[in-house]
Structure formats: structure tokens, C-alpha cells
Amino acid sequence: MRFSAASAALLGAACLVPAPVPAMAATAQPVDAPTRIVLPAMPLGQALLALARQAGRNILFAAADVAGAQAPPVRAATFDQALSILARSNGLVATRLAGGAVRLAPRRRPPASLRAAPRRQAVAPLPPPMIEDRTAIVVEASLAARAWRDGAAEDTPDALASAQIRRLPDRTIAEALGRLPGIITLATSLEGAMGRVDHAGRATGDFVAMRGLPGAYVETRIDGIEIPQSLPYSRGTQLGLMALAPDLGLQVHRVLDARLAGEAIAGTLDIDHLAPFAPRAQGLRLGLTAGADDQAWRFGQNAGTWGANAGFGWQSPDGRLALVASAALSRRHFASVEQTYQSGNLAYALTDAQGNSAPGLDPAANLLLASVNAQVTRGTAHEETAFLSLGWRASDRLTLTASAMWASRAIAQDVYQVSVQGGRAAGFFAQTPTADGLLRTQSVRADAHYWFETNPERDRLGMAQAALAWDAGATKAQARVFAALGRTDRPDHIEISFWDADTTRLSGGVNVADVRGFPVLKLAPADAALVANPLAFPVHNQGERESETSQDHRLGGDWRVQASPAPGWQAEIGGLALRSWRSRETAHFLYADTLPAGTTLGNSGLVDGQIGPVLRGVYDYAIPTIADAALLRAIGRASVQPRTIDDSNANAYALHEDRLAAYAMVTRHLGGDDDAGEGALDLSLGLRGEWSGVSGRYWLAGNDGVPADGVAYGWNHLSAHYAALLPSATLHWRPDRQWTFDAALWTSLTRPSPYQLTGGGSATRDSQGVTEIQLSNPDLKSVRGTNADLGVAWQGPGGLHLALGGFAKHLARYLNDTGNDLNNPASVMEYRAIRLIRPENGGTATILGLEASMAVPLDLVAGVLRHLAVAADLTLLHSAVHLDNPALDRVERTQYAPASNLLLRLHYDDGRWSADAACRLTGAYIQEYGIDVPTFAGTAPLSGSALDTWVRPSRQVDLAMARHWGRQTLRLALRNALDDTAYRATIGRYSDAVPQTILGGRQLLLTWSAGF
């Protein structure tokens, strides 16, 4: 779908499709419906659930408030009497809400010196606890609504509980996170850089950007442990790895104090499993999924999706032992239409005598597209996850826990292409003078090509930890040791092509017209017949095979101690020690005799069918498909071309990183001693120290590892060190029950990736015969971030919620996302036809943002709408970055920073039926800066900010409907209901001269879940 400002305005009204809000899941209950209630002694969370079921009432409470608490036996004539017994026995206060629901919260306690320690039969571990659903009987807050922690000097993160995640057809964690303000989901990014646009062809969200910064500036943690950074070119993480298991919860921290601000300028993402003592962990949970991909269905390919998950929790009768386990398994087929162009097949259509874009023209609109690649992709994604956690309350003060998790994903993806290339060498272009002294460039020669590649990926993640928590009342302590491994592979990426400079040559060059936003070739009848018959193309590239592996293995521990040394004061100290082993290696093989010379595609024995038409009315021809297994067998019989030691070690590195951190925080609490916490003012000051060192070796490819001309080819040693002190201050004020105000000033840092530190470690020869060598730069600096946040939230009657927040970020020594290129490659030496370059830091970046959220139960408008609620989130961003690159403008925008991102949701729930409709409108953003855009026209590479690659505005509408029977739910969901474009990028913000487009179709999902 083509998206414009006008359609955005129309859609704001047409797709008002939002999120669930409080106090709307059930009709009002009688205030004191008499009933005899008898409950035995049990954990408090279970007792509240049992009471809610018997009385048919909604009870809302935070799992952390009841963790470890035990309920006494209850015999009561009414619901109110029973609730009062349970609340009083554990120091909780009940507040009646509109509609008959009741909220339980801890009583605001006086300063520590004036009160006795609370009596609890058992003690839960210290924060950060495992993340669970926020309420036991879910009348859930809006996905959009910002939550604020009562009485804490910290902005509590937005969160998605497991029940919320299941409501809409999200397939990955990245897709679910994209429903929170300030976060956008990315189908591809440079930091992944394994397949790039073909990665986007999977039409799946695998990456996120937060507050205008890519994943390298976000710290992602699972159960409190930072996830290994196994992507080859970045410190970002692959969030598409983990399927959305039934017991997962997600939280986003945007405002960080000294506990979290170490390496997260954008914020932190927490992915958490159920803790063993969590009230809702007990029992058996099952889920099944079936679905279909309509694009694969249209192509006549396998279109099915299936999945299964299970979770189980057990707790001993005395509440001292607990276990929770979960597992999920899924397999999904997908297919997409891709339109791309061949790298280098570009030139300026109108130039001056020096080859520059003609004055007065937009350089992007002045581009001549000299190739059209029509592609289809098909594939499967197979995902597995497992989790196990054990807990033991050794005493009333000591709790021990141990957990382990494993996740893996295997993607098999095939890409088939029929293309016409009219710019693969300078001789394919011709220039003619114009009357005003300019030169007009045209494509005068073109060849038809058939090309096949696989784009496989294998991701694995394993993590284990053991922790203890000690609670002595005024003093609490926690310690943990952990190990983790992450691995990202691109195994057996294979390619083969069929074309010939004579057999598949067209009668002229490339000339295109725009049809529905796609470049379509203008062909003579004979040329059209040639392009439509790729089975007659002879073999050209006899075959390539490449494998790439990137790993990160970790071992470490952390600790924290919290104390209340005086009335109204709280102090906390903590530390972290971590060692990480990171490595990367590649292997590339070329083959010369996979097929006899002159063998056509049709006679190759590789073809197993065809897909077509590719896109009716645009690319009305079919593309033959190759069986990758058949090609692998053929390659296995072929002779490998000679390989050098550079071929064996290219781009390899083996490094270890050590990181030490320590922090101290002090919090002053003033006022707010009543049960509601009114008048509470908290001020926290913190200081964090970070030290890290990187050392190891990397291979500098060139001259087969033999040093020459003053260049140390072969293995080289790298050593780099980083240290920083990071102060922070946060303020939280709650003047009354409705209003909350927050402010924060904090600092953070992000270190360069190992790939940037090693400089890529390769040598290439340019068209002028100059060898360009990429060197390491151990002096590459970490990025320093200074952050300011302000926020206000208002909680009105009946679940009405409004929140507004603003933030500012200033980054020094900025490093942009360059994928497998270098940051600001600066020439440091040039002699004897050798140019040495190394990565350099950029200048400063400033990001300003505004985040607004609202959640409105519509029964406030009219009683007939009592089961409906709407919610909306709006994020506005303004960014300015000084990249200090002479090829670009002095000021650019940051990458992945759309000026606006709007989330709308409509939710219906009457207790038996529920329905959701959600809409996302994301503005345009820069993906890649216009530095050295390749051209084969015989001129220098094209550069300039006008040639930045922009991802165009996008829209996605999702629908879901569910039927509930007790603890069973059957849900039908449709993803991308309006069949919107999955991904569209262009060179230039407004020009459509050089586009890349992915059509991913719709996905239908049917899920069943039950609890026992």
C-alpha cells in the first residue's frame, strides 16, 4: 500500500484500534453478595485467586506484593469479611474500584526505625524479581498506559504481561515490543547485516529501535542477565530468536538509575519467565497454534504454521519448595514478493562535466536505475524454547533459586530472482551532451539474469544462573552467578546464476516505468519473451558456498545490598563482574565445475517447480525454483577452486572482554505515610563506575598473511580499555491518589563493537588499482550519553489513564549503525598504491522526544459501551547528529528515528467474548547514510545526504477475537489485515527512483490455551 500524509489523517479516524484498559472485563458485581466462604491455609496469592473465583469478584494485586506470603484459614459469611481477613493478616489495604473490583496494595509503612519488621512466614528474593502478570485476575491496564511505581524514585517501565502478549498475532518478542511507545520493530537492520533486504523478505520483526537509537544502545536482559551479543557486527541482539512462550513477560525501562545505566543509553529490555514462587506459576498451562500465510498460499507453496507450548508449576504444601517449567515449539512457513536492484547499477541521469549531479536537481530523483530485480522468497522458521527454575526457601530470611533456559531458531530461506541488469560496467552506459552543457546518461546495454541463493540462519541461546536472597528486615542482600552462550550462524549460504553475455543479451538498455510504485521494464516483444524464459539461460557462476559464525560466551556474577540506616533513608550498593569470549569466522568457497559448461537452467536437474506470476499486473511472469538440497549435492561433487590462507581466515577475530561495575545509591523518602502514599516525595542520587577491557587477536587479510610494505598482514593483537563514572538523580512525587510526577537526570555509555575495533580486518583493491586496507583502531571511544526525563501521569475514575513524558538525550562521540562497513573510515596513510583506513568516532547527537498515552474505558461515555475501551500512544522524535563525515551534511537525523509513531487500539471484553483491533502508523526514518553508494558508471562512488536510504512510512492493522470458557481461551487473529507493504526503502526521502519493496501478505492464526 502507498502511504501518504493524507491517508495518515484518514487512518487516524478509520483505524481507531486500541488496547485493553482497567475495570472493563466484567460487569459490576453486588457489593456484598452473601456467600459462605471457607478456605484452608495456603499461599496468599492462591487464597486470593480462590476467593475471587468463589465470590465472582475481581481482585487486583501485584504478584510482588504477595510473593512469599502465607494466608491463614478463612471462614467467612461474606466476600468482604473474607477479604478483610486475608488483607489484615499480611499488612495489605483494600481499595474499592468502580464496577465492584477491589485493589490490594501494601500499607504505606512509617520509617524503619519506628516500625517492627513485617511478619512473613517466608521471604521472596529481592528485586529485580521475575516478571509476571501485574494482576491475578486480569482487568489489565492499557498497553499504552504508562505505569508509575508508588513511592519509588524511579519511572517504572512499560510492560507487557503474558496474557497481553497473547491477545494479538505477534510472532516474536520484537513484534510484541513494537506495541509499546518509543519502540519500533524492524524487519531488517544494518547491525544484523546477514542478508539485509533478503532478511526483510521474511516479513518478520527481528530487531527493535528505542527512542531513536538502534539495538546497540539498548541492553537486553533475560531473567536479569544481559543476553550474549552474538551478532557479528554490533552490540545489538537478535530479538527474533525467542518465540513468545506462554509464561514470558516483557518490560521496558526508559529511565535508568545507577543500578541499570551502565551500557544502555536508549534503555533496557527485560524478558522474564515466571518465578517459581509466583502465584500464577502453579498448575498446568497448555497452548496450541495453527495458522497459514496467505502469500505462500497464493504461490502454491507450503503455507502452514503450527505450534505447541506448555507450562507447569508446583509448590510444596509448606511453601518452601517450588518449581516452574515451560517449553514451546513452533514451525512457520512464509513467502514474500521482493523488488530490489543490483548494487552498482546506478548513475546520475544528468551530470556536469565532472560527473556530479546536475545543479538544481535533487540527486536522489536524478538517479538512473539501471537494473530491475523481481524476486520471490520462500522459507521456514523452526523455533524451540525451554525453561526450568527451582526455588527453595531455606529459612524465613534466605531464599535460593536456580534456573536455566535454552532457545534456538533455524531459518531456511530460498531467494529466486529474474533480473535485467543494464549497468554492471561502464560500457553499459552512454552519455550524450545537452544544449545547456550537461551530460545525459543512459543505459544502452543489458543482460537478463537468473539467480538463486539461500539465506539461512541459525541462532542459539543458552543461559543459567544460581541466586540467593537474604532479607533481615532493614537489610537485604542478593548475589548471583551466571553463565550464558549465544551463537549466530549463517550456515551453507549458497548461490548460483544462469546468464551469458551473448545468449541473454537484450536488444537495448534498461528503461523503466512506474507501475503501482514498482519499477517495470519497458521491453521490446523479443526481449520480453527472453526474460520470460529463464529455463533457457546457460550457467554462469558455477556455485558459491559461504558460512559465517559469530559467538559470545559469558561467565559472571553480580551482587547488591540494600539497607535503611536511618528513618526515611535507604542506601544500596552493588557490583558486577563479567568475562565474555567473542569470536567470528567465515569460510568462502568457489566452484568451477558444478555443471558442464553451457548447461541451461532447464537442463540442470536443479529445478523443482516455479512460482508465478510474481506480482499480477506488475511482474506477470513465473520464476523457476531450485531445490537447495539438489544444489548442495551438486556442489559437493564439484571441485573447489584454490583457496589462500586469507580465504581461510578473512574477517576472523577471537577476543575476550572483561567488565567490572560498581554502584552506590541513596534515597531520601519524605512524607506519604498514609495508606495511599499521598504526598510521597522520593529523591535518589546514584553513582556508577564502569571499567572494561578488550584484548585478543584478529586477522588482517592481504598478502596471504605475510607482512609487506610496512603493513602487518596476518594475525594482529588488539587491546582497548574503557572507564567511566556515571552519576544519576531521580525524583518521584505523588501529591495525591491521581497524580504522579517524575524527573530524572542520568548518564550512560555504549562501547564500540569488536567488529569496529578490529576495523573489519580486510584489504580490497579499487578500480584505480589502489589497495585499501582496513585497520583496527584501539583508540575508538565509547559513546557517552547524558539523558533528561520528565513525566506526569493522571489516573482518573474507572480506569481512565493519561500520561505525558518528555526526554532529551545528548550523545558524545556518536557511532552510527554501519553494519559490516566502518564508522567514518578515515584515511591515515597512502603510499605505494596502498591506502590505510580505520574507523573513527563521529561527533555529537541530540534526540528530543515526547511520549503521550491514554486509556479510556468507554463506559465513562455511555453505559451501553461498558465493555469497550480505547487506547492510544503517540511518540514524537526530533534528532540531529554530527557524523563528522565530509561526504554528508553537517547535521543528519539519527537512524531508526521516525518523526512520529502512533499506536491505536480498541478492546472489547464482556467476560465470555473479547476482541481487539490494533493499528500502527510509523513515519519514515533513515536506515543508512548516503556514503559511497556504489556505481559502475565509471565515476567516483555517489555520496551525499540526499542519497540516504529511507524506510518509508508504514501501516499495520491486526485483528483478533476470542471466546473464553473459565481458564480456556480460543482465539482467532489476523495479522496485517489490510495487506500493507511489509518494507519499502528508497534512496532519498521523497524520490521513488530507486526503491526496494517487500510484500509479506497476511497471516491467520488460531490459538487455544488452557490452564489446569
N, C-alpha and C positions, 0 to 999 in steps of 0.2 A: 504494500500500500504506500502511496506517496503521501507524505505528511507535510502540512504547512501550518503557518500561524493561524489561518482562518479555521482550519479543521481542528486545531487545538482548542480554540474558543468554543466551537460547536461541541467538541467532545466533552468539554468540562461539564456541559449540561446533559449530554446524551449518554455518557458512560459513568454516571454517578454511582459508583460501585464499590463499596466500603468494607469496614471491619466491625467485629463484634464489640459491644460496649457493656458496661456493668448493668446489673439489675434489669435483665430483659429475657432471661432464659426460662422463666416460669411466671405464671400468673400469681397474683397476690394470694397469700395463704391466710387463713384466720389467725388472729393474733394469739389466741390461747385455746386452740382446739384440744379438748381434754382427751388424754390417752394415757394408758398405764405403760410406763417405760421401765424396763428392767435391763441393766447392763452389767456384766461381770467386770472385774478389774482387767484392764488391758492397756496397751499404749494409747496415749491421749489422742493421737491422730486417728486411730481406728475407732475409738469411742465416739468422736465427733462425727465420723462417717456413719457409724451405726445409728446414732441419734438422728442425723439428718434423714436417713432412709426411713426410719420408723415413723417420724413425725411429718415427713414430706416437706421439710423446710430447707431453705438454702443457708448454709453456714460457710462463711468465707474466712479463711485464715491462711497465714503464710506458713509453709512447711517448716521453715527455720524456727518459728516460734513454738512449735510443739515437738521438735526433734528431741528425743531422749526423755520426754516427759511421760509419766505413768498416770493413768486415770484410776480413781477409786471405784468400788462398786457403786452402782446408782440404782435407786428405787424411787421413782417419782410419779406423781399423778399427771403432770403436765410437761410440755416441752420446756417452758420457761424454768420450771423447778429443776429439771434435769440439766439444762444448760448452765444454770447458776452453780450447781454442784461441781460440774466439770471445770468451769471457769475459775471459781474461787480456789479450788484445790491446787491450781497451778499459776495463780497470780495473773490471770487474764481478765480483760474487761470487755464486755459485750456492748456493741453499739447497734441499735436497730436502724435498718436502712429502709428506704422507700420500697414498697412491694412486699414487705414481710421478711426480707433477708436479714441476717444478723452477721456482723463482722466481729471477730475476736482479735484482740491485739494485746501485747504486754502492757501492764500498768506502768506508767512513767514513774520510775523509781527515784527517790532522793539520792543525793551524792553518796558515794560508797561509804564514807565514814559515819553516816547517820543511819545506815540500814544494815540489817543482817543479810548474809548471803542467802539467796533463794534456795528453798528446799526442792531438790530434784532427785528422784531415785537414780537417774543416770544422766550422763553429760554427753552432748553431741560434740563433734570436732569443731575447732574454731573456723571462722570464715577464712578463705572463701569456701563455702560449703558447696556440695554438689547441687546443681541447679535442677529444681523440679517445677512442676506447675505451681503457679502462685497461690491458687486456692484449691481446696479439696473438692468442693462441689462447685463446678466452674460456672461462674457468671463473670466471664473474663473481660478484662479491660481491652480497649481498642489496641490493635497492633500499632496504631499510630500514636496513641496517647503516651506521653512521656510519664514515666513513674518517678516518684521522688521518695527517697527513704526518709521516714520520720526520724528526726533527731540525729541524723548523721551529717557530717560535714563533707558530704560528697554527693555529686549528682549520680543517682542510681541509673544504671544503664537501661536502655530499652531491651525488651526481652520477648522471645517467642517460646512459649511453653509447648510441650509435645502435642497437646490437644489442638493448639492453634496451628501448628505446622501441618497437621493432617487435613485441615479444612480445605486447602487449595492444592491444585495439582503441581506442586513443586517436586522436582526430582533430585535436586542436590542441595547441599547446605547453602551454596552461593545463591541459588534461586530463592530460597526462603529468606535469606538475609536482605535481599533486594526489596523486601516489603517493609523495611524499616527506614525511617527518614535518615537522610545523609549518606545512604549507601546505594550504589548502583551495581547491578550484576553485569558481568562482561562475558560474552561468548568467546572472546579471544583477547589476548593482550601480548605485548612485546615481551613481558617478563617470562611468560611461558615459552614463547618463540619456538615451539615444536609444532610446525605445521602452519602457524599463523592463520591465513584466511581459510585453509582447509580445516583447522581446528574449529573455526566458526561454523564450518559446514556441518558440524554435529548438532548445531542449533540447541546447545545445552549451556547453561550457566556454570562456568568453572572457576571464575575469578570474581573478585569484588574490588571496588574502589570506595574509599571512605573520605568524605569531606574534601573532595578534590585531589586526593593523593592515591597512588597505586598501592598494591598489596605489600610492596617492600617497606612501606611506612606504617603497616598495621601488624601488631603482634597477635598471632592466633594461638590459642591455648585449648587443650583438651584436658578436662578434669584438673585444671590449674597448672598444667605443664605446657610450656611452649612447644609447638609442633615442630619437628625437624624441617629444615629448609632444603628440600631436595631438588627444587627446580634448578636447572643448570646455570641460568644467567642472572638470578635475582635472589633477594631475601624474601620474596613473596612465597605464598603457599598455594597449593592446588586444592581448592575447596570443593571441586567436583569429585574428589576421591571418595568421600564418605556419603553413602546413601542416607536418606532420612530415616533412621531406625526409630522404632516406636517410643523409646524411652529417652530420646535426646531432648535437651533444652538448649536454647541459644540466647546469649546475652551480648550486648554491645556496650562497651564503656567508652564514652567520648571525652569525659573529663577525668584526668588521671592525677592522683596524688603520688606521694613518694613511693608508695608500695608498687605501683604499676608503670610509672612513667619512664622506665629505663630505655627501651628501644621501640617506642610506639608514638610517633608524632601525630598520626591520624587518630589512633585509639586502639583498643584491644577487642578481640572477638573471643568469646568463651563458648566452647562446645562442651556440654556436660551430660554425663549419664546420670541415671538415678543413683543416689547414695544408698547403701544397704539399709540404713535405719529410716529412710524416707517413708512416711505413712503410706503413700500410694505405690510403693515398690512391692508390697506384699501381694501374693496371689499370682495367677497366671494370666498373661495377655497374649492374644494371638491376632494375626492380621494376614490377609491375603489380598493380592492385587492382580488385576488383569486389565489389559488395555491394547490400544492399537495406534499406529502412526499413519495418518491419512496420506502423507506424501509417499511413504513406502507402498501403501495400498494402491495409490494411483499408478505407480510404476510397476505393479505386479510383483513386488518383492515381499519377502517375509516381513510382516508389519506388526507382529505380536509383541506384547510386553507382559511379563509375569513377575510376581514377587511374593515372598512369604517372610514373615517375621514373627518372633516370639520373645516374650519377656517373662521372667519368673522371679519372685521374691519370697523369702522365708525369714521368719524371726522366731527365735526360741520363746517359750512361754514366759520366761523371766525377763525377756527383752535385752539379754546381754549378748547374744549371738545373732547375726543376720547375714543374709546372702542375697545378692541380686545378680541375675544373669540375663543377657539378651543376645539375639543373633538375628541377622537379616540377610536375605539372598534375593537377588533380582537379575533379570536379563531383559534388555530393551533393544529392539531393532529400530533403526532410523534411516531416513533418506532425505536428501536435500537437493535443490537446484542451486548451482553456483554459476555466477558470471564473474570472470576475472580477466586480467590482461597479463601479457607476458612481460616480465621485467626487462627493461631496456628498450622496449618497443614504443618509445615516446620521443617526441621532439616538439619544439615550438613551431607552430604553423606559420607564423610571421615573425621574422627576426631582422635585426640590423646587421651590418656587415661583420660585426664581431660575434654573432651568434646569440646575442641577448634577445629576450622577448621584446617585441616592438614597443616603443614608448606609448604610454596611454592605454595599453591593454592590460586586463587582468591576466597575469601569467598563467593561472590555472585554466581560465577559459580559453587561453591561446594555445593550449596543449593539443597536439595532434595524436590521437590514439591510433596506433599502427598495428594493433592485434585485437582479436576478439576470441576469448576462450569460453566456450559453452561447456559446462561440466555437470555431471551428476555424481553424487556420493551416496554410498550405502554402507551400513555397518551395524555392529552390535556393541553394546556395553554390558559387561558382566561384573556385578558388584557383590562383595561379601563383607560382612562386618560381624564381629563377635566381641562381647564384653563380659567380664566377670569381676565381681567385687565382694570382698568378705569384710565383716566388721565384728569387733569384739570389744565390749565394754568391760575391761578388766576390773574396774572399780568405779565408784561414783565420780572419780576425778579423771581417770585415764581411759582413753578410747584408742584402739588400734584398728587400722584399716589397711587393706591391700587390694590392689586392682590391676587388671591387665586388659588391654584391648588390641584388636587386630582388624585392619581394613585393607582390602585390595580391590583394584579395579583393572579390568583388562578390556581394552577397546580394540576392535578390529575394524578398520575403515578402509574402503577402496574408493579411489577417485578416478573417474573416467572423463576424458576430455577430447573434444574435437575442436581444433582451433585453426585460425588463419593468422599467420604472422607475416607482417609486412614491414618490419623494422628491426630485424635481427642483425643487421650490419649496415655500415654507412652506404654501401652500394644499393640498398633498398630505398633510399631517399633521393630525391632530386630537388634542386632549388632553382627557382626562376625569379628574375628581378621584377619588381613592380615599378610603376610610374613614379612613385614617391621615394625611390631609392632603397626600398626594403627588399627582403628576400622572402619568397613564399615557398614553404617546404611541403612536399607531397610524398606519399608512399607510392612507388612506381613498380614494386615487385613484391610478390607474396607467395608463400607456400602454405599448403594445407597439411596439418599435423594431426596424428592420433597419439595420445599419450596416456599412460596408465601409471599410477603409483599407489602404494599403500601408505597409510598414515597411522600406524599402530601406536598404542601407548599402554604401558603397564605401570601402575602406581601401587606401592605397598607402604603401609604404615603400621608400626607396632610400638606400643607404649606400655610401661609397667611402673608401678610405684608402691611404696610402703610408707605409711604415715602414722604418727602418733599425735594425740592432742591431750593436753593436761589443763584442767580447769580447777583452780584453787580459789575461786571466788573473785577476789580483786586482782589476781594474777592468772594469766592464761598463757600457754605456750603451745607451739606446734612445730614439728620437724618432719621432714620428708626426704626420702632418697628416690631417685627415678632413673630409668633408662629408656631410650627411645631410638628407633631407627626409621628412616624414611628413604625411599628409593623411587626414582622416576626413570623409566626406560622407554626408549623408542626402538624396540627390537625388530630386526628384519624389515626395515623400510626398503622397499624395492621399487624400481622404476624400469620402464621400457617404452620406447617410442617407435612409431612407424611413419616415415615420410622420406621423400627423396627430392633433391633439388631440381630434378627434371620431371620425374613421374607425377609429383603432386604440386607442380608449379602452376599458379593461376595465370590468366591472361594479362592481369594488371596488378595494381597495388591494392591496399586496403582503403575502402571508402565506406563510412558507416552513416546510418541514420538512427535517430532516437525513436524507439517504439516502447511505450509504457515505461520509460526510464531505463531501458536496456539498449546498449549499442548493437545494432543489427547490420550485418554486411549487405552492401549493395553489390550483387553478383550478376554477371552475365549468365545466361542459361547453362552454358557448358561448365562454367566454374561452379554453379550451384549443384549440378549433377556430380561433379568431382567431390565436393565437400560432403555430399550426402552418401558417399560410398566409401567409407574408410576401410572396409574389408579389402579393398584393392591397394591399400598403401603398403609399400615394402618396408621391412625392418630397417631401422636406422641405428638408434642406440641399442646395443645388444643386451643391455641389462646392467643395473647398478644395485648394490645392496649396502645398506648402511645401518649401523647400530650405534646407539648412544645411551650411556648410563651415567646417572648423577645420583650420589648418595650422601646422606648425612646421618652419622651415628652419634648418639649423645649419652653422656653419663653425668649425673649431677645430684645436687641436693639443695634444699632451702630450709629456712627456719624463721620463726617470728615469736616475739614475746610481747604481750600486752599487759599493762599494769595501770592501776588507778592509785597513784601515790598520795593524792590529797583530794578533798571534796571538790567536785566539778572539774577535775583534771584527769586526762587519760594520756598515757605515753605508750609508744610502740617502737620497737626496733626489730630489724630483720636482715637477712642476708641470703645470698645466692652464690653457688659455685657450680660451674658448668664447663665441661670439656666436650668439644664437638670435633669429629673427624669427618672431613668433607673431601670428596673425590669426584672426578669427572673423567670419562674416557670415551673415545669414539673409535669406530672401525669402518672404513670405507673400501669397498671392493668394486672393481670394474671387470666386465666380462666381454670377451671378443667373439665367441662362437656359440652363443646360446642357441641361435637359429642359423641355418645356412643363409649365405648372402642372397638377397633378392626375395626371401620368403615374405609373402604378404600376410597381413593380419588374418585374412580369411583362411589361409592355409597353414597357419602357425600351430594349430592344435591347442591354442590357449583360450579361444573364445568359448564362453558357455552361455551366451544369450545376448539380449540387447534391452536397452531401456529407451523408451521414447513414446511420443515426442518429448523432447527435453522440456519445453515450455510452449504450450499451444499458442499459436498466434505470434510467437517471438522466435523461438528456435524450433521450427517444425521438422525436425529430423531426429532419428534414433541414433544412439551411441552403443556400439558393441561393448559387451562386458567381458573381462578377462577373469579367469579363476586364479586367484593369487597362489593357491596351492600348486596349480599346474605350472605357473611361472617359477615358483621356488624349486620345483623338481627340475625344470629345465636349467635353471641357474646352477643347481647342484651338480649337473653333468658337465657344465661348461668350464673352460679354462680361465683361471683368474689372471688378469694382467699383472705384470710385475709390480710389487709394492716396495716402497722405500721405508726406512726407519721413521721418516717423517709421517708417512701414511699410517704407521702403527701407533705413533704417539701424539698425533696432532691434537692440539687443544686440551691435552691431558693436564690435570693437576692433582696433587694429593696434599692437603693442608690439614692442620689442626688449629682449632680456635679455643682459647681459654678465656673465660669471662668470670669476673668477680664483681659482686654488687653488695652494697650495704645501705641501709636507710634508717632514718630516725624520724619519728613524727610525734608531735604533741598537740593535743586537742583540748580546748577550753570550752566547757559547756556552761551556758548561762541561762537561767530561767527554765520555763517549760516543765515544771514539776507536777502539773496536773495530768490526769489520765490521757487527755487528748494531745498533750505535748504543746499546747498553745503557748506562744511567747518564747519558744525554744530558739536559742541562738548558739550556733557552734562555729568555732574558728579553729582551723587546723593549719599548722605550719610544719613543713617537712623538708628534709634534705636527703638526697640520694647520691651516692657515689658509684660510678661505673668505671671499671677498668677491663680492657680486653686486649688480647694479643693474637695475631695470626702469623703462623710460620709454616713452612713446607716447601715443596718444590713444584715447578711447572715446566712444561716442555715448550721451548721456543722453536717452532718449526722453521726449517730452512737449511739448506746445505747438508741435509742428512745428519744433522746433529753435530757437525764439525765446526768449531768456531772459525770465523773468517772475517777479514776486513774490520776487525775490532768489534764484531758482533758475536755475543756468546750464544750461538745456536746450541740446541740440545737442552739438557736439564739445567734449570736455574733455581736458585734459592730465593725465597720471598720472606720478608719479615716486616710486620707493621704492628703498631701499638696505638691504642686509643684510651683516653681517660677524660672524665668529665664529672663535675659536680652539678647536680640538678635540683635547684630549690623549687618549692611549690607552696601555695597558700590557697585554701578553700574556705568559703563562708557559706553557711546554710542558716536560713531564718524562716521560721514558721510562725507568723504573728497570730494566726487563728486556725480554725479547722479547715478553712477553704483555701487559703493562700500559702504558697511556698516560694521563697526566693533563694537563688543560688548564684554565687560568683566564684571564680577561680582564676588564678594566675599560676601557670606551671611550665616547666621546661622539660625537654626530652631530646633524644638523639636517635639517629639511624646510621649504622655503619655501611660502608660500601660492600658490595658483594664480592666474593672471591673471584668471580669472572672479571669484574672491573679491576681488581687489584692486580691480577696477573696480566691484564692488558689483552686478553684473548689468546696471546701466545702463538701468533701465526705470521707468515710472510706471504705476500701476493705481489704479482707483477702487473703494473698498469699498462695501458695502451701505448705509452711512450717508452716502455722498457725499463721503468724505474721500479725497483723492488721496494715495497712498502712493508715495514716490519713493525708489528705492534708489541710494544714493550710494557713491562709492568710499571706501576707507579706506587711504591710503598708509602709515598707521601700523600696519597689521596686521602682527603679529610672526611671525617664523619659529618653528616648533616645535623645542624643544631636547630631545634625548634623552640620558639617561645610562643606560648599559647594563652589566650584570654577567653573566658567564657562568662556569659550572663544568662540567667534563665528565670522565668516566672511561670508558675502553674496555678490553675484555679480548679478546684473540684466542687462542682455545683450539685444540686439535688438530683436524685435518681440516676446517678452515673454520668451526668453531664461533665465533660472534661475539656479544658482548654489549656494549651501550653505554648509558650513562645520563648525561643532561645536564640542568642546570637553568639558568634565566635569570631576570633581573629587569630591567624597563625602567621608567624614570620619565620621563615627558614633561611638559614645562612649556609653557604657552600652547597647549594642545591644540586642534587643528582637526579636527572630525569630518567625515565624508563627507556632504555635503548635496546633492549633485547640482547641479541648477540653482536651488536655494534658497541663502540666505545663512547663514553661520555666526553664530549668536547675534545675529540682527538687532536692534540696539539703537536705540531712538528717540532722536534727537539734537535734534529741534526739532518743534514742532507749532504752526501758526498759519494763519489764513485757510483752514481746511479742507484744509491740506496737512501731511502727516506725512513728515519726512525720516528715513530709517533707513540704517544702514550695518552691514557685518559687523564682528564683534568676536571676539577670541580667547576660548577657553574657559579653564578652569583647568588642573589637573594630571591626569595619568592614570598609573596604575600597572598593569603587567601582570607577572604571575608565571607561569612555565611550567615544565613537566617533560616531557622527551622521552626515551623509552626505546625501545631497538631490540634485536632479537635475530634471529640467523640460525642455524638448526640443521640440519646435514646428518643425515638420519635413519639413515644407516649407522652412526652412533655408537650408535644404539639397537639396531638389528638389521641383520645383513648383508643380509638379503633386501630391505631398504629402501634399498640403496646408491644408487639413482638418484633418491631423493626428498629434498626439503628443504622446510623451512617457515621462514617469517619473519614477524615482527610488528613494528609500530610503534605506539606509543601516545603521544599528545600530550595533556597536561592543561593547561588555562589557567584562570587567575583574573584578573579585571580589575576595576578601579574607576576611574571617571573623574568629575571635577567639571566639568560643562559650563558651570556658572555661568549657567544659564538658569532664570529663576524659574518657568517652566511645568513644569519637571521636578523629580524628586527630587534631593537634594543629591548623591547618588552613583548613577551609572549604570554599566552594563557598556560596554566599548568595542564598536564594531560589528565584525561578521565574526569574533567570538572565541568559537567553541563551547567549552564546558567540556571536551569530550573529542572526540578524533578517533582512531579505531582503523583501522589498515590491516593486513589479514591476507593471506597469500599462500602457496600450495602450488605447488611446481615439480617437474616430472619431466623427466629428460633422460638417455637411455641412448646418446646419440651419433647415433642414427638417428631416434628419435621424441622429441618433447618436448611437454609440456603445462603449462599454467598455469591456475590459478583464483585470482582476486583478489576481495577483499571490502573495501568501505569503509563504515564506520559513523561518521557525523558528527552531533554533537549540535546542539541548537538554538542560534541566535545572533541578535542584534539586527541588522536591516538598516537601520531608520530609526526615529528617535526620535519620540515622540508629540507633536509641536509643531504646533499649528494644523491638526488634522485637519479637513478641510472638512465642513460640514453645511449643508444648505439648509432646515433646520427653523425658521429664524428666530431662532436663538440665536447666541451667540458661537462661534467655532471651538472644537472639542473639543481639549483638551490634557491632558497628564499622562503620567508614565512608565508607567502602567497601559495606555496606548494605544500603546506602542512596537510597531512591526511586527517580528515574529519569523519567521525562516525555521525551519521545523520540522525535527526530526531526520530524517535521510535515510540510505538504504542503496543501495548499488550493487554488483552481483555481475557479474563479467566472466569469460568462459571462452575458452581458446584451445588449439589443438592444432596441431602442426607435424610435417612429415616432412622430413628433411634428406638430401640427396644431395651429398656433397662440399661445394661452395660454393653449392649451390642449396637453397632452402627453400620449401616450400608450406605456408601457414598458414591455418587456418580459425578465426575468432574470432566470439564472440557478445557484444555489449555490452548491459548491463542485462538479464542473462539472466532475472531474476525479474520483469521488467516493473514495477519500482518507480517511484513517483512521481518525476518529474524535478525538481519545485519545488513547495513548498507554503509559503505565508506567511499569517500571521493577525495581526490587530490584537489584541495581548495574547499572552502566552506560552502560556497554557493554554486560552484561550477559542477555540471554533470558530465564534463567531457571525458573524465577517466574514472569510472565507478567500479566498485566491486560489490556484488549483491548476493545474499543468501536467502532463499525461500525454504523455510523449515516445515511449513504446514501446521496442522493441528494434531493434538494428542488427546485421546479419550482414555480415561482411567476409571475403573470400577474397583472400589476397595471395600473390604469387610474387616471390621475389628471387633474384638470382644474381650471382656475381662471376666475372670472367674475367681 
